Amino acid sequence: MIAKSRKGRERLPSFIISGMSVEDIPGVLEIENVSFPTPWSESAFRYELQENPYASLFVAKTRDQSSVLAFACVWIVDQEMKINNIAVHPEYRTRGVGTRFLKFLLEYAASQGCREVTLLGQTVNAYGRDLTPATDLGDLFALVNDVDGIARIRFTTSNPYNLTPKLIRAMRDVPKVCEYFHLPLQSGSNRVLERMNRGYTRERYLELVAEIRNAVPTMAFSTDLIVGFPGETEGDFEETLAMVERVGYDNVFVFRYSRRPGTPAAAMAEQVPEDVKARRNTALLDVATRVGTERSRRLAGQTVEVLVDGTSKKDAGELSGRTRCNRVVNFDGQGSVALGDLTRIRITEALPHSLRGTLASQPEEAACLSK
């Protein structure tokens, strides 16, 4: 069902439109009661969907069907086969979704109350190179920035190999792009990165982080890290720990390497024992949690912009939202703030996985505010 209101409280994920199966579109059109803005007709929509068969739009709804967050797939399958991933046959590699159709989907989401869009793709920063005419993610940022009603733009996941100076400038210059960048590292060891076929070194990764922070000093970083990849030594693992300290991630997603039959990594010698993986996983999480908490504490006493997207998990009487740098903030809305609102919150306490705050009494400049 399509959202009509912004007054909801509890989050409830819900599927809106997906072009993954064109045959299902008549049912989707009937169930969702999609209205087509000029110049879009139902026939034009069906045509564009057939031309962009992998386009999809997901909207996170509240229990009363309010919509605030949208997720649009712009690129589905990685172009490069990574050593530790399941192999992808060339005929299943997809092309980017056309910008015209993406804009339609996002205009539709905005018309239903969505305030933030996340552009999704396994290598999202490679978007547009296969389209005619060719485009890129920076150009897509500018297009989404012009969609009325959308207040924030996020994107994930990027590969350091495809990060360009133009994209970094776009992150700096496009007002609605948030100061939060998920940049997978996978390992802090050059030896392991080479075995993973990642296409970059730790030195190049650090250069990119420096370039991004030079352009956007308030940028918050998150990353993915794998422990126990075949051949990973204690020295390799220590290099990963050192990278977490050096970069200063706000959030780290840690995964134990899992052997997948049929992948090159599964056949590699020097498979790491499960007990070693478990120990390294715990040690890495400990360091990542400490570093992330230290970065959270820097926001204490500052006023930040928060997009209200639900109620607090621990107190249904409080509201919850996220800063532009993707920190969860819980606060008392005092009956003056509604779902979907952008509001300024003064941070009073930094907890390990969230922030607490109060409504700011007056506007002031601070971290994570709009550009």
Residue pairs with C-beta under 8 A, 6 or more apart in sequence:
1 14
1 31
1 32
1 65
2 16
2 32
2 33
2 34
2 65
2 112
3 59
3 61
3 62
3 65
3 66
3 67
3 112
3 113
4 65
4 66
4 112
4 113
5 64
5 65
5 66
5 113
6 66
6 68
6 113
6 338
6 339
6 340
6 341
7 64
7 66
7 338
7 339
8 61
8 62
8 63
8 64
8 65
8 66
8 310
8 339
9 62
9 63
9 64
9 310
9 311
9 316
9 319
9 339
10 62
10 63
10 310
10 311
10 316
11 60
11 61
11 62
11 63
11 309
11 310
11 311
12 60
12 61
12 62
12 63
13 58
13 60
13 61
14 58
14 59
14 60
14 61
14 65
15 58
16 32
16 57
16 58
16 59
16 109
16 112
17 28
17 32
17 34
17 56
17 57
17 105
17 108
18 24
18 28
18 56
18 57
18 58
19 25
19 49
19 52
19 53
19 54
19 55
19 56
20 53
20 54
20 56
22 46
22 49
22 50
22 53
25 46
25 49
28 34
29 42
29 45
34 45
34 108
35 111
36 42
36 44
36 45
37 104
37 107
37 108
37 111
40 104
45 104
48 98
48 100
48 101
48 104
49 55
49 101
51 98
51 101
52 97
52 98
52 101
54 73
54 76
54 94
54 95
54 97
55 72
55 73
55 97
55 101
55 102
55 105
56 72
56 73
57 70
57 71
57 72
57 73
57 105
57 106
57 108
57 109
58 70
58 71
58 72
59 67
59 69
59 70
59 71
59 109
59 112
59 114
60 67
60 68
60 69
60 70
60 71
60 309
61 67
62 68
62 310
62 339
66 113
66 339
66 340
67 109
67 112
67 113
67 114
68 113
68 114
68 115
68 116
68 307
68 308
68 309
68 310
68 339
68 340
69 114
69 115
69 116
69 117
69 118
69 309
70 106
70 109
70 114
70 116
70 117
70 118
71 117
71 118
71 120
72 102
72 105
72 106
72 109
72 117
72 118
72 119
72 120
73 97
73 120
73 121
74 96
74 97
74 102
74 119
74 120
74 121
74 124
74 127
74 140
75 94
75 96
75 97
75 120
75 121
75 122
75 123
75 124
75 126
75 127
76 94
76 121
76 122
77 88
77 92
77 93
77 94
77 122
78 85
78 88
78 122
78 123
79 93
79 123
79 126
80 123
80 159
80 161
80 197
80 199
81 87
81 88
81 197
82 196
82 197
82 198
83 195
83 196
83 197
83 263
83 264
83 265
84 196
84 226
84 229
84 257
84 260
84 263
84 265
85 263
86 260
86 262
86 263
87 262
87 263
95 130
95 131
96 127
96 128
96 129
96 130
96 131
98 131
99 128
99 131
99 135
99 139
99 140
99 143
102 140
102 143
102 144
103 143
103 144
103 147
106 114
106 117
106 144
106 147
106 150
107 147
107 148
109 117
109 150
110 147
110 148
110 149
110 150
111 149
113 149
113 340
114 149
114 150
115 149
115 150
115 151
115 152
115 307
115 340
115 342
116 150
116 151
116 152
116 153
116 154
116 307
116 309
117 144
117 147
117 150
117 152
117 153
117 154
118 153
118 154
118 155
118 156
119 127
119 137
119 140
119 144
119 153
119 154
119 155
119 156
120 155
120 156
121 127
121 155
121 156
121 157
122 157
123 157
123 158
123 159
123 162
124 137
124 155
124 156
124 157
124 158
125 137
125 155
125 158
125 159
125 162
125 163
125 164
125 167
126 159
126 162
127 135
127 136
127 137
127 140
128 134
128 135
128 136
128 137
128 139
128 140
129 136
136 164
136 166
136 167
137 155
137 167
137 170
138 164
138 166
138 167
138 169
138 170
138 174
139 170
141 153
141 155
141 170
141 171
141 174
141 176
141 177
142 170
142 174
144 150
144 153
144 176
145 153
145 174
145 175
145 176
145 177
150 176
151 176
151 307
151 342
152 176
152 178
152 307
152 324
153 174
153 176
153 177
153 178
154 177
154 178
154 180
154 326
155 177
156 182
157 182
157 184
157 224
158 181
158 182
158 183
158 184
159 184
159 199
160 183
160 184
160 185
160 198
160 199
160 200
160 204
160 205
160 208
161 198
161 199
161 200
163 183
163 208
165 211
168 211
168 212
168 215
169 215
170 177
171 177
171 181
171 212
171 215
171 216
171 219
172 215
172 216
175 370
175 371
177 371
178 324
178 325
178 326
179 216
179 218
179 219
179 220
179 324
179 325
179 368
180 219
180 220
180 221
180 222
180 250
180 324
180 325
180 326
181 212
181 219
181 220
181 221
181 222
182 221
182 222
182 223
182 224
183 205
183 208
183 209
183 221
183 222
183 223
184 223
184 224
185 202
185 205
185 223
185 224
185 225
185 240
185 243
185 247
186 192
186 193
186 196
186 198
186 224
186 225
186 226
187 193
187 196
187 198
187 225
187 226
187 229
187 232
187 236
187 239
187 240
188 202
188 225
188 236
188 239
188 240
188 241
188 242
188 243
188 244
189 202
189 232
189 235
189 236
189 237
189 239
189 240
190 201
190 202
190 203
191 231
191 236
192 229
192 231
192 232
192 236
193 200
193 201
193 202
195 229
195 230
195 231
195 265
195 268
196 226
196 229
196 265
202 239
202 243
205 243
206 246
206 247
209 221
209 247
212 219
213 219
218 325
218 367
218 368
219 325
220 250
220 295
220 325
220 326
220 327
221 247
221 248
221 249
221 250
222 249
222 250
222 251
222 252
222 253
222 326
223 247
223 249
223 251
223 252
223 253
224 252
224 253
224 255
225 240
225 244
225 252
225 253
225 254
225 255
225 284
225 288
226 254
226 255
226 256
226 257
227 237
227 240
227 254
227 255
227 256
227 257
227 277
227 280
227 281
227 284
228 256
228 257
228 272
228 276
228 277
228 280
228 281
229 257
229 265
229 272
230 257
230 265
230 268
230 269
230 270
230 271
230 272
231 268
231 269
231 270
231 272
232 257
232 272
232 280
237 280
237 283
237 284
240 284
241 283
241 284
241 287
244 252
244 284
244 287
244 288
244 291
245 287
245 291
248 291
248 294
248 295
249 288
249 291
249 292
249 295
250 292
250 295
250 296
250 325
250 326
250 327
251 288
251 292
251 326
252 284
252 285
252 288
252 291
252 292
254 281
254 284
254 285
254 288
256 277
256 278
256 281
257 265
257 272
257 277
259 265
259 266
259 271
260 266
289 352
292 352
293 350
293 352
296 327
296 350
296 351
296 352
296 355
297 350
298 367
299 323
299 327
299 347
299 350
299 355
299 367
299 368
300 347
300 348
300 349
300 350
301 346
301 347
301 348
302 346
302 347
302 366
302 367
302 368
303 344
303 345
303 346
303 347
303 360
303 363
303 364
303 366
303 369
304 323
304 324
304 325
304 327
304 329
304 344
304 345
304 347
304 357
304 366
304 367
304 368
304 369
305 323
305 324
305 342
305 343
305 344
305 345
305 368
305 369
305 370
306 321
306 322
306 323
306 329
306 331
306 342
306 343
306 344
306 345
306 357
307 321
307 322
307 340
307 341
307 342
308 319
308 320
308 321
308 333
308 337
308 338
308 339
308 340
308 341
308 342
308 343
309 320
309 321
309 322
309 339
309 340
310 319
310 320
310 321
310 339
311 317
311 318
311 319
311 320
312 318
312 319
312 320
312 330
313 320
314 330
315 330
317 332
318 330
318 331
318 332
318 333
319 330
319 331
319 332
319 333
319 337
319 339
320 328
320 329
320 330
320 331
321 328
321 329
321 331
321 343
321 345
322 328
322 329
323 329
323 355
323 368
324 368
324 369
324 370
325 367
325 368
327 354
327 355
327 368
328 353
328 354
328 355
329 345
329 347
329 354
329 355
329 356
329 357
330 354
330 355
330 356
330 357
331 345
331 356
331 357
331 358
331 359
332 358
332 359
333 343
333 359
334 359
336 359
337 343
337 359
343 359
343 360
344 359
344 360
344 363
344 364
344 369
345 357
345 358
345 359
345 360
346 357
346 358
346 359
346 360
346 361
347 355
347 356
347 357
348 356
348 357
348 358
349 355
349 356
349 357
